[in-house]
Amino acid sequence: MEMNASNFGNVIATVIDIQGKLILEKQISEGNRMHLDVSELQNGMYFVKVHTKDRSLVKKLIIE
């Protein structure tokens, strides 16, 4: 999973399992690319939360 932070400033991405447990967290500085390695995750449903200074986004991630 990749993301470009050039338009968002500093970004924090977290991966959370369906029980609310933090699985992965990564911060990226403005102007850089972020790569979240989810290859080690077990099959199932997760939520990816992306936070910027003034925005927040949550997306569902299904690993099969």
Phi, psi and omega in degrees: 000127181235155179210143176254126184260016186295334182256002189240356186076208179288138184232139173240126178245135177231146174246127185233137178279178186290347176268001178090008181278132178289123182258320186206141176219136181215140178247143179228138179277157180304137176088000181250165175262146178243138176235119175261116179275107181254012183293338181271355181287144176286160176303141178150188181254138179225168174238134176253120178252127178244123182243133170242185182302320185231010180221159176214141182221138178235130177232147178277139178234121179248123178256123180241000000 
